[in-house]
Amino acid sequence: MTSTNLKITIDVRTGSAAPYEQLRAQIADRARTGKLPAGFKLPTVRGLAEELGLAANTVAKAYRALEADGVIETRGRNGTFVAAAGEGAAREAASAAQAYADRVHRLGLTEAEAVSAAAEALRARYTAR
């Protein structure tokens, strides 16, 4: 299944990830690389679901995850758009980093131990792809 406007391809037969995750990852990647520029209007949930042959709930789940990550923003009846590059993601990352710093401080970890734990988690996450 392919979306011609977004160049999204969902592989429901042999896809290693769930369809919503394939959709989320492809839109996030295109926004991050600039293939979908900030302000690009995304299709409606229903429209994209029809185009890709997916359930509307599947597309809605991907859109919710993208919005939570700051990749897209919904502007009420005006539609859903690619958010300004990096703004939402940078804010979210800074907030997560602050929460992590607070937590490891309460746990009594040294800075080196905290950095090592974070580096190991990132290494595990990025090699799992």
Buried (B, 14 or more C-beta within 10 A) or exposed (E): EEBEBBEBEBEEEEEEEBBBBBBBBBBBEBBBEEBBEBEBEBBBBEBBBEBBEBEBEBBBBBBBBBBEBBBBBBEEEEEBBBBEBBEBBEEBEEEEEEEBEEEBEEEEBEEEEBEEBBEEEEEEEEEEE
